[in-house]
Amino acid sequence: MTDILELAPQQLDKFGFLDVDVDPTLDLVAEINKLKKEKNAIILAHYYQEPDIQDIADYIGDSLGLSQEAARTEADIIVFAGVHFMAETAKMLSPQKKVILPDLKAGCSLADACPAPIFKEFKKKYPDHIVVSYVNTTAEMKTLTDICCTSTNAVQIIESIPKDQPIIFAPDINLGRYLVKKTGRDMVLWNGACMVHEIFSAEKIAKLRMRHPNAKFIAHPECEPHILENADYVGSTTGLLKYTMRNEATEFIVATEAGIIHQMEKASPHKTFIPAPPNNTCACNECPHMKLNTLEKLYVCMKYELPEVILPDWVIRDGVKSIDRMLEISAQAGL
């Protein structure tokens, strides 16, 4: 976790990451809804959160949608049910608002794969390149970035850059390879990856498709190239969700974090959604960081308004430019 993400004064000593006892007789949904009204708070949740958190959220989305909502909300408090880079992004977009996160230990393997001090030295090797960074990076990394992107808008971001302008793309090498293939641009790629999207087994997926010959195989572009090559559709979490809603197929094998299946089932209850199997026996197609957030932690977080995401002014000032540019290009592209 980046050093830029700090604890509010004394909250660690007082609450121990807010690991406090919650009365088991409490109606947590009712209490959380009451706290939202009392504190003028909004709950933003990523698709990969547990279903009960998704169901109580005011807005559910992928990284682009969550960024857009964080920028325009009129709430006084943003409760971010996601991982720390998402809460950092919300703070950068709405610095005057209080941003709280149910569990500060909810990190991101992809963000951790690109430490800002090391990337800064790497960047010096390519002084004429501009940097496009996946939003799954730390706040400090965004200060070294010219334009952020998400899997929803990455193609449009790359295509908005003049063809004679060399690019460094970080940190996800799999998304970078997908973009090279999709746009024809030759980019310098940082070697980082998402722990969830790198474990899908092509062999097990092939066997699963044999058992479900009418199923569509859909995948997130963070997956490895040999997985994407066999997909019927490749897209962001929102793109995958929309595809399952619009496609006539009634079975789908889904290669991304399994949390999105909750929304797929709600949108298309008559269809069947099968999580793509990992290459081992664990439930590794679930992000352990995303799943650190629970309904109990969400309630305690809102009650005490802690842990709070605090960023230095210079990080907000220098880092938000790359996010603003992303949102500007996205709006121009109608995303």
N, C-alpha and C positions, 0 to 999 in steps of 0.2 A: 504494500500500500504506500502511496506517495506521502512524503513528509508534509506536503502542502495541505493535506486533509487533516485538520486539527480537531481536538476535542474542545468543547466549551470549557471554561475554567472550572476545575475541580470535579467535573462530571464523572471522570473515570473513578476517582477515589470514592465519590459519594454513591455512585450507582453501579460501578463495575460493569460497564457496557450495558447498563440498564437491565441487568439480570436480577430482577426483583420478582417477588412472589405476586401472583395474580389470583384473586379470589375465584375459585373454580365455579362458583355459582353465578358469576357475572354473565349477563348477556352481552358478550363482547361486541356483537354487531350493533346492538342498540346503544351501547356506551360510546362506540366509535362515531356513530352517526350524531350523537348528542355533542361530542367534542368538536366535530366538524362545524356544527352550527355556532357553538359557543366561541370558538376561536377563529372563525372565518378561515377555515383550513380546507385545502383541496388535497385529495389523495391521488397521486399519479402512480400507475402500476404498469410494469412491463408484462408482456405476454407470457414471460417465463415464470411468473410468480405462481404460488399455490392458488388453486381455484377459489378458495374462500377470500383471499385477498383481492383477486380479480373481481369477484362479485361485489365487493364493497367499495371498490375504487370509483372515483368520479370520472377518470379517464384511463383507458387501457390502450396501449399502443406499442409501437416499436420505437427505436431511438429517435428517428426523425419526428414522428408525431409527438413524442414526449417532449422533445426540445421545443417544438412549435407551441405546445400547450404551456410549457413553463415560461415562455417568453410573453404570452398574452394573458395569462391568468390575472385576475384582480384579487385573488385571495391574499390574506396577510401571511399565511403559513403554507409552505409547500411540503407535504409529506411524501417522500419519494420511496415507494416500494419497488426497489430495484437494487442496483449495485452502486458502489461509491462514485465511479466516474459519471454516472447519470445524475447523481445528486450534485456533484461538482458543476456539471454543465448547467443545471437548473440555477445554481447560485450565480454563475457567471452571467446568465441571461437576465436574472432578476436579483441583482445584488442588494436591493433595498428590502427584500423579503427574507424571512427566516426559513431556511431549508433544513429539514430534519430527516433522518434516515433510521429505520428501525434497528439496524445492526451495522455498526461501522466496520465489522469484520467481513461484510459482504463485498468482496473484492472482485477482481476479474483477471483471469489468467492471461488474456490478450493484452490488457493494459499493463500488467506486470512484465510482459515480454518485451516492452519497449521503454526502459528507464530513460527519463529525459536527459540526465548528464551524459550517458553513453551515446544517445542519439545525437546530442549536440556535437560531439566529436565526429561522429559518422557524417553528419551534415556538412562539416567543413571540407570533406573530400569532394563535394559536388557544389561549389559555390554558385554555379549558374542555374541550378535546379530550384524549382519551387516545390514545396512540400504539401502533399495532400495526405491527411491522416484520417483514418477511420475514427469515428467518434469514440470508439472504445479505447480511449487513452486518458492518461491523467491530465489534470488541469495544467500542470507544468509543461507537459508535452505539447499542449495546445498553444503555448506561448512560442513554440518553435515551428508552428504549422501555419501555412498560408491559407489553406482551405480545408475545413473538415468535410467528411462525407459520412453517409450511412449506406447500408446495403440497398436502401430504397432509391437513393439519388446518386450513387457512385458513378454510374455510366454518364449521367448528365453532367456531373461535376467534371469528370475527365474530358468530356467532349466540349466543355465550355472553355478549355484552355487551348491557346493557339498551338497548332501542330508542331511548330518549330521550337516550342518551349519545353525543355527537358523536365522530367518530373521524378521526384522520389515519392514512392507510396509506402506508407507504414500504417499499422504494424502487421496487418494480416497478409501473409504471403499467398494464402489460398484465394482470398478475395482479389488480391493484386494480380495473380495469374489469370483469374476469370476476367478481370477488366482488360488485361493485355489482349486476351483472345477476343473479347467482345468489341473493343474499341480499335484494336490494331495499333495501339500506342506501345512503344518500347520504353518501359519505366524501370527505374532502379527500385527493387523491392527489398524492404526490411524483412528479416526472417523471424516473424512471430506467428502464432497460431492460437486458436481457441481450443481449449482442452476438450470441450464437448463435441465440437464438429470434426475433430481429427480421429475419432475413435470408431466411426461407423465401418462395419465390415462389408466389403463388396460381395464376398462369398455368401454371407448370411442373407444379405439383401437379395441376391440372385435366387437363392433357395426360397425365400419368402415370396418373391414374384412368381415363382413356379407354382406355389400353393395358391396364389391369388392372381391368376392370369389377367383378370380384368381390372386390376388395381392400377392407378396412376402412381408412379414414383416421383415424388417432388422433394427438392433439396434446397438448402440455403447455400449461398455462394461461399460461405466460410468452410464448406466441406472440401475435402481433397479432390484434385482434378479427376482421378479415376472414378470417384463417386458421381461427380457432376456430369461426366461424359455419358452416363447411363440414365440420367434423369429425364423424365417427360417434361418437367418444368423446373426452372431454377429461379428463385426469387427471394426477396426479403421476407421476414415473418408476416408482414402485412400482405405482401404479394402472394405468399403461399395461402394465406387465409382466403383472400379474394378468389384465387384460382379454384379452391375447393368449393366455394359458393357458386361459381359460375359454370364449372365443368359438369358435364352430364354424368360422369363416372360416379359410382356409389361406394367405391373403395379407394383409399389412398394410403400409400406407405410414405411416412413423413420423416425426412432426414433433417431434423433440427431439434432444438431443445423441446422436450415433450410437453412443456407447459402450454404451448400454443394449441394443443389438441383440445383443451377445454373450450376455447373460443370456437374452434372448428365444429365441435359437437353441438354447441349452443346454436350456431348459425345454420347447421345442416344436421338436425337430429336423426334424419332418416339415412344418413351415410355412415360408413365405418372408417375409422382412422386408426392406422397401425403404426406405432413408433418404429422407426428403422432400428435394427439391432446393432449394438456395439460389438467390437471384436473381442470382448471378454464376457464374464458372467455378471458383472456389476451393473447397476442402473446408471451407467455413465452418460446416458443421453439426457440426464437431468443435471443442470448446473448446480453444484454444491453451494456456490456463493449465492445465487438467486434464492435457493431454498433455505438459506439462513433466516430469512424474514418469515415471521409467523404472525398470526392474528393477535396473539398475546403481546408480542414485541411491538406490533403496530399500535395497540392500545396504550401501552406504557410510554412509548415514544411520544404519542400525542398528549397524554396526560401531563408529562413533565417537560414537554417540548425539547427533548434531548434524545439522542445525541444530535448536536447541531453541526452543520457543515460550515466551516469558517475558512475563508481564503484570503490571502494577502491582497491588498489593493492592486499591486503591480501584476499579479497573476490574472486577476479579473480584467484589468485594463488591456494587457497584452494578449491574453488568451481568447477573449470574447470575439476579437476581430475575425478569427478563423471560423467561428460558429455563425456569426452574422453573415459572413460571405456565403456560407453554405445555405443558410435560410433564404438569402436573396436569390441565389441561383435556383433553388428549389421552387420558390414562388414564380420565377420567370418561366420555369418548366411546367408549371401547373401541378406541382406535387404537394 
